[in-house]
Structures are given as structure tokens and as C-alpha cells.
Amino acid sequence: MNKSELVARIADLAELSKKDAEKALNSTVLAIEEALVQGEKVVLTGFGTFAVKTRKARKGHDPRTGEEIHIPALQAPTFKAGKVLKEKVR
């Protein structure tokens, strides 16, 4: 499902216009992004949790040359599915 299909589905389920559904979806995504940038978790009970995880710096190898390289630490967004979502998918 791509964004336009998701917008159409939201519009159908919430009985909204596609324009209003797209505005709601964009606002939701923006709110989640802003929270993650601030270092906050976003918990949607039953659905899942969005968070930021810090990955430590580490050593790796360049696959082309075999040379050892340094991979810097970074912040990565993560999503952990909630129990209800996991059960529905199964």
C-alpha cells in the first residue's frame, strides 16, 4: 500500500474527504517525526512504539577492499509492534 492508497483508505474508514484524510495523515507523520527528533517515544497502545535508538560506533570492513573502516555512532528511528498488532498479523 502506498501513501495515496492509505489516504483513500483513511478517507473511506473515517468518512472524510481525501484532502482531509491526507492532511490528517501528514499531520500525524509530522507529529511523530517531531517527537522523535526531540528524543521522545511515541506510544500508540495496541499498535506499537516509535523510538530513537543510539547505535554505538564500531569497526567494519570495506567489502570491495577488505580494508578496516570506522563506522560512526548514529541515532536511528525504530518501531516495535505492539501485542495487538502482532496477534492480528499472525
VMD Tcl script that builds the backbone (N, CA, C; Angstrom):
set m [mol new atoms 270]
animate dup $m
set s [atomselect $m all]
$s set {name element resname resid chain x y z} {
  {N N MET 1 A 0.853 -1.176 0.000}
  {CA C MET 1 A 0.000 0.000 0.000}
  {C C MET 1 A 0.898 1.238 0.000}
  {N N ASN 2 A 0.656 2.146 -0.919}
  {CA C ASN 2 A 1.420 3.386 -0.942}
  {C C ASN 2 A 0.620 4.505 -0.257}
  {N N LYS 3 A 1.195 5.704 -0.214}
  {CA C LYS 3 A 0.567 6.798 0.521}
  {C C LYS 3 A -0.818 7.150 -0.025}
  {N N SER 4 A -0.973 7.222 -1.337}
  {CA C SER 4 A -2.275 7.612 -1.898}
  {C C SER 4 A -3.336 6.550 -1.599}
  {N N GLU 5 A -2.937 5.277 -1.603}
  {CA C GLU 5 A -3.880 4.212 -1.252}
  {C C GLU 5 A -4.247 4.286 0.229}
  {N N LEU 6 A -3.264 4.621 1.071}
  {CA C LEU 6 A -3.533 4.770 2.505}
  {C C LEU 6 A -4.468 5.945 2.754}
  {N N VAL 7 A -4.242 7.042 2.077}
  {CA C VAL 7 A -5.112 8.214 2.215}
  {C C VAL 7 A -6.539 7.856 1.807}
  {N N ALA 8 A -6.702 7.141 0.704}
  {CA C ALA 8 A -8.033 6.733 0.254}
  {C C ALA 8 A -8.708 5.832 1.284}
  {N N ARG 9 A -7.940 4.918 1.882}
  {CA C ARG 9 A -8.494 4.002 2.895}
  {C C ARG 9 A -8.906 4.767 4.147}
  {N N ILE 10 A -8.074 5.721 4.581}
  {CA C ILE 10 A -8.408 6.542 5.753}
  {C C ILE 10 A -9.666 7.348 5.467}
  {N N ALA 11 A -9.751 7.933 4.272}
  {CA C ALA 11 A -10.925 8.727 3.898}
  {C C ALA 11 A -12.183 7.873 3.949}
  {N N ASP 12 A -12.070 6.640 3.470}
  {CA C ASP 12 A -13.220 5.728 3.468}
  {C C ASP 12 A -13.620 5.335 4.887}
  {N N LEU 13 A -12.656 4.946 5.700}
  {CA C LEU 13 A -12.954 4.484 7.063}
  {C C LEU 13 A -13.465 5.603 7.969}
  {N N ALA 14 A -12.900 6.801 7.827}
  {CA C ALA 14 A -13.272 7.916 8.701}
  {C C ALA 14 A -14.354 8.802 8.090}
  {N N GLU 15 A -14.820 8.420 6.909}
  {CA C GLU 15 A -15.832 9.205 6.195}
  {C C GLU 15 A -15.403 10.666 6.051}
  {N N LEU 16 A -14.173 10.838 5.537}
  {CA C LEU 16 A -13.598 12.154 5.288}
  {C C LEU 16 A -13.345 12.308 3.794}
  {N N SER 17 A -13.105 13.542 3.391}
  {CA C SER 17 A -12.672 13.744 2.013}
  {C C SER 17 A -11.209 13.293 1.937}
  {N N LYS 18 A -10.762 12.988 0.724}
  {CA C LYS 18 A -9.370 12.571 0.562}
  {C C LYS 18 A -8.421 13.698 0.983}
  {N N LYS 19 A -8.812 14.930 0.725}
  {CA C LYS 19 A -7.996 16.075 1.103}
  {C C LYS 19 A -7.835 16.147 2.625}
  {N N ASP 20 A -8.928 15.968 3.362}
  {CA C ASP 20 A -8.869 15.993 4.823}
  {C C ASP 20 A -8.103 14.786 5.374}
  {N N ALA 21 A -8.267 13.630 4.747}
  {CA C ALA 21 A -7.556 12.435 5.185}
  {C C ALA 21 A -6.054 12.599 4.971}
  {N N GLU 22 A -5.664 13.195 3.849}
  {CA C GLU 22 A -4.249 13.415 3.591}
  {C C GLU 22 A -3.668 14.416 4.587}
  {N N LYS 23 A -4.435 15.461 4.901}
  {CA C LYS 23 A -3.990 16.440 5.885}
  {C C LYS 23 A -3.805 15.776 7.255}
  {N N ALA 24 A -4.724 14.898 7.642}
  {CA C ALA 24 A -4.628 14.194 8.922}
  {C C ALA 24 A -3.413 13.270 8.942}
  {N N LEU 25 A -3.188 12.533 7.858}
  {CA C LEU 25 A -2.041 11.627 7.781}
  {C C LEU 25 A -0.732 12.408 7.837}
  {N N ASN 26 A -0.619 13.471 7.062}
  {CA C ASN 26 A 0.599 14.288 7.062}
  {C C ASN 26 A 0.866 14.881 8.440}
  {N N SER 27 A -0.186 15.334 9.119}
  {CA C SER 27 A -0.043 15.902 10.459}
  {C C SER 27 A 0.418 14.850 11.454}
  {N N THR 28 A -0.101 13.641 11.335}
  {CA C THR 28 A 0.290 12.548 12.227}
  {C C THR 28 A 1.757 12.200 12.036}
  {N N VAL 29 A 2.169 12.059 10.789}
  {CA C VAL 29 A 3.566 11.730 10.490}
  {C C VAL 29 A 4.483 12.846 10.990}
  {N N LEU 30 A 4.113 14.092 10.783}
  {CA C LEU 30 A 4.915 15.229 11.235}
  {C C LEU 30 A 5.038 15.240 12.763}
  {N N ALA 31 A 3.943 14.976 13.454}
  {CA C ALA 31 A 3.970 14.946 14.921}
  {C C ALA 31 A 4.890 13.844 15.431}
  {N N ILE 32 A 4.864 12.678 14.796}
  {CA C ILE 32 A 5.748 11.575 15.185}
  {C C ILE 32 A 7.204 11.963 14.917}
  {N N GLU 33 A 7.477 12.544 13.747}
  {CA C GLU 33 A 8.838 12.973 13.413}
  {C C GLU 33 A 9.369 13.975 14.435}
  {N N GLU 34 A 8.559 14.977 14.776}
  {CA C GLU 34 A 8.983 15.999 15.724}
  {C C GLU 34 A 9.278 15.403 17.093}
  {N N ALA 35 A 8.456 14.469 17.534}
  {CA C ALA 35 A 8.686 13.824 18.823}
  {C C ALA 35 A 9.992 13.043 18.810}
  {N N LEU 36 A 10.252 12.313 17.742}
  {CA C LEU 36 A 11.484 11.528 17.645}
  {C C LEU 36 A 12.713 12.422 17.607}
  {N N VAL 37 A 12.637 13.540 16.907}
  {CA C VAL 37 A 13.753 14.481 16.847}
  {C C VAL 37 A 14.052 15.027 18.248}
  {N N GLN 38 A 13.010 15.202 19.056}
  {CA C GLN 38 A 13.174 15.691 20.425}
  {C C GLN 38 A 13.638 14.587 21.381}
  {N N GLY 39 A 13.755 13.362 20.874}
  {CA C GLY 39 A 14.210 12.245 21.702}
  {C C GLY 39 A 13.097 11.565 22.483}
  {N N GLU 40 A 11.859 11.867 22.150}
  {CA C GLU 40 A 10.711 11.280 22.837}
  {C C GLU 40 A 10.269 9.991 22.155}
  {N N LYS 41 A 9.610 9.122 22.928}
  {CA C LYS 41 A 8.963 7.934 22.379}
  {C C LYS 41 A 7.538 8.304 22.000}
  {N N VAL 42 A 7.000 7.631 21.005}
  {CA C VAL 42 A 5.593 7.786 20.648}
  {C C VAL 42 A 4.961 6.410 20.807}
  {N N VAL 43 A 4.062 6.282 21.776}
  {CA C VAL 43 A 3.434 5.002 22.078}
  {C C VAL 43 A 1.980 5.053 21.626}
  {N N LEU 44 A 1.622 4.175 20.706}
  {CA C LEU 44 A 0.242 4.033 20.257}
  {C C LEU 44 A -0.222 2.675 20.784}
  {N N THR 45 A -0.896 2.697 21.909}
  {CA C THR 45 A -1.286 1.476 22.597}
  {C C THR 45 A -2.009 0.518 21.662}
  {N N GLY 46 A -1.526 -0.722 21.654}
  {CA C GLY 46 A -2.103 -1.745 20.804}
  {C C GLY 46 A -1.502 -1.796 19.410}
  {N N PHE 47 A -0.897 -0.687 18.974}
  {CA C PHE 47 A -0.303 -0.638 17.639}
  {C C PHE 47 A 1.206 -0.811 17.719}
  {N N GLY 48 A 1.866 0.057 18.476}
  {CA C GLY 48 A 3.312 -0.068 18.600}
  {C C GLY 48 A 3.960 1.181 19.143}
  {N N THR 49 A 5.291 1.153 19.185}
  {CA C THR 49 A 6.068 2.245 19.751}
  {C C THR 49 A 7.136 2.690 18.765}
  {N N PHE 50 A 7.178 3.987 18.512}
  {CA C PHE 50 A 8.236 4.599 17.719}
  {C C PHE 50 A 9.242 5.173 18.704}
  {N N ALA 51 A 10.521 4.966 18.472}
  {CA C ALA 51 A 11.560 5.483 19.356}
  {C C ALA 51 A 12.827 5.727 18.552}
  {N N VAL 52 A 13.802 6.337 19.215}
  {CA C VAL 52 A 15.111 6.560 18.605}
  {C C VAL 52 A 16.106 5.725 19.382}
  {N N LYS 53 A 16.915 4.959 18.661}
  {CA C LYS 53 A 17.920 4.099 19.279}
  {C C LYS 53 A 19.301 4.598 18.870}
  {N N THR 54 A 20.204 4.632 19.828}
  {CA C THR 54 A 21.573 5.031 19.549}
  {C C THR 54 A 22.392 3.790 19.216}
  {N N ARG 55 A 23.001 3.801 18.064}
  {CA C ARG 55 A 23.889 2.715 17.670}
  {C C ARG 55 A 25.312 3.155 17.955}
  {N N LYS 56 A 26.069 2.337 18.647}
  {CA C LYS 56 A 27.444 2.668 19.009}
  {C C LYS 56 A 28.341 2.666 17.776}
  {N N ALA 57 A 29.437 3.413 17.896}
  {CA C ALA 57 A 30.453 3.391 16.841}
  {C C ALA 57 A 31.084 1.999 16.825}
  {N N ARG 58 A 31.492 1.575 15.643}
  {CA C ARG 58 A 32.096 0.248 15.552}
  {C C ARG 58 A 33.032 0.176 14.363}
  {N N LYS 59 A 33.778 -0.908 14.313}
  {CA C LYS 59 A 34.679 -1.125 13.191}
  {C C LYS 59 A 34.005 -2.066 12.196}
  {N N GLY 60 A 34.232 -1.816 10.938}
  {CA C GLY 60 A 33.682 -2.657 9.884}
  {C C GLY 60 A 34.745 -2.889 8.825}
  {N N HIS 61 A 34.358 -3.533 7.764}
  {CA C HIS 61 A 35.283 -3.811 6.661}
  {C C HIS 61 A 34.648 -3.380 5.349}
  {N N ASP 62 A 35.443 -2.728 4.526}
  {CA C ASP 62 A 35.007 -2.354 3.189}
  {C C ASP 62 A 34.939 -3.644 2.376}
  {N N PRO 63 A 33.755 -4.039 1.858}
  {CA C PRO 63 A 33.648 -5.312 1.147}
  {C C PRO 63 A 34.459 -5.365 -0.151}
  {N N ARG 64 A 34.730 -4.220 -0.754}
  {CA C ARG 64 A 35.498 -4.215 -2.001}
  {C C ARG 64 A 36.988 -4.424 -1.768}
  {N N THR 65 A 37.504 -3.769 -0.705}
  {CA C THR 65 A 38.952 -3.817 -0.492}
  {C C THR 65 A 39.349 -4.664 0.708}
  {N N GLY 66 A 38.391 -4.955 1.591}
  {CA C GLY 66 A 38.702 -5.703 2.801}
  {C C GLY 66 A 39.339 -4.824 3.869}
  {N N GLU 67 A 39.509 -3.540 3.559}
  {CA C GLU 67 A 40.127 -2.593 4.475}
  {C C GLU 67 A 39.210 -2.337 5.673}
  {N N GLU 68 A 39.797 -2.205 6.858}
  {CA C GLU 68 A 39.015 -1.911 8.058}
  {C C GLU 68 A 38.615 -0.441 8.033}
  {N N ILE 69 A 37.340 -0.176 8.340}
  {CA C ILE 69 A 36.846 1.197 8.364}
  {C C ILE 69 A 36.152 1.461 9.691}
  {N N HIS 70 A 36.046 2.735 10.035}
  {CA C HIS 70 A 35.349 3.148 11.257}
  {C C HIS 70 A 33.922 3.548 10.888}
  {N N ILE 71 A 32.952 2.963 11.541}
  {CA C ILE 71 A 31.543 3.312 11.331}
  {C C ILE 71 A 31.132 4.146 12.537}
  {N N PRO 72 A 30.777 5.418 12.332}
  {CA C PRO 72 A 30.472 6.297 13.465}
  {C C PRO 72 A 29.152 5.938 14.154}
  {N N ALA 73 A 29.012 6.406 15.398}
  {CA C ALA 73 A 27.758 6.237 16.138}
  {C C ALA 73 A 26.665 7.023 15.425}
  {N N LEU 74 A 25.436 6.558 15.552}
  {CA C LEU 74 A 24.327 7.283 14.940}
  {C C LEU 74 A 23.026 7.029 15.695}
  {N N GLN 75 A 22.082 7.918 15.454}
  {CA C GLN 75 A 20.739 7.798 16.009}
  {C C GLN 75 A 19.857 7.232 14.900}
  {N N ALA 76 A 19.107 6.170 15.195}
  {CA C ALA 76 A 18.254 5.552 14.181}
  {C C ALA 76 A 16.830 5.409 14.711}
  {N N PRO 77 A 15.842 5.762 13.904}
  {CA C PRO 77 A 14.456 5.563 14.333}
  {C C PRO 77 A 14.120 4.069 14.323}
  {N N THR 78 A 13.310 3.658 15.299}
  {CA C THR 78 A 12.893 2.258 15.378}
  {C C THR 78 A 11.389 2.184 15.596}
  {N N PHE 79 A 10.826 1.023 15.271}
  {CA C PHE 79 A 9.413 0.769 15.535}
  {C C PHE 79 A 9.298 -0.634 16.102}
  {N N LYS 80 A 8.600 -0.747 17.215}
  {CA C LYS 80 A 8.342 -2.051 17.807}
  {C C LYS 80 A 6.828 -2.265 17.807}
  {N N ALA 81 A 6.391 -3.304 17.116}
  {CA C ALA 81 A 4.958 -3.592 17.018}
  {C C ALA 81 A 4.401 -3.985 18.376}
  {N N GLY 82 A 3.186 -3.531 18.659}
  {CA C GLY 82 A 2.509 -3.870 19.900}
  {C C GLY 82 A 1.897 -5.259 19.845}
  {N N LYS 83 A 1.507 -5.753 20.990}
  {CA C LYS 83 A 0.962 -7.106 21.111}
  {C C LYS 83 A -0.280 -7.305 20.237}
  {N N VAL 84 A -1.190 -6.351 20.261}
  {CA C VAL 84 A -2.438 -6.479 19.493}
  {C C VAL 84 A -2.142 -6.553 17.999}
  {N N LEU 85 A -1.240 -5.702 17.512}
  {CA C LEU 85 A -0.880 -5.710 16.089}
  {C C LEU 85 A -0.210 -7.032 15.712}
  {N N LYS 86 A 0.697 -7.506 16.554}
  {CA C LYS 86 A 1.371 -8.780 16.277}
  {C C LYS 86 A 0.358 -9.921 16.170}
  {N N GLU 87 A -0.618 -9.947 17.081}
  {CA C GLU 87 A -1.629 -11.011 17.066}
  {C C GLU 87 A -2.507 -10.933 15.818}
  {N N LYS 88 A -2.872 -9.724 15.387}
  {CA C LYS 88 A -3.703 -9.569 14.198}
  {C C LYS 88 A -2.975 -9.997 12.938}
  {N N VAL 89 A -1.682 -9.722 12.870}
  {CA C VAL 89 A -0.895 -10.086 11.698}
  {C C VAL 89 A -0.706 -11.592 11.605}
  {N N ARG 90 A -0.582 -12.253 12.756}
  {CA C ARG 90 A -0.398 -13.693 12.764}
  {C C ARG 90 A -1.660 -14.330 12.246}
}
mol reanalyze $m
mol bondsrecalc $m
mol representation Tube
mol addrep $m
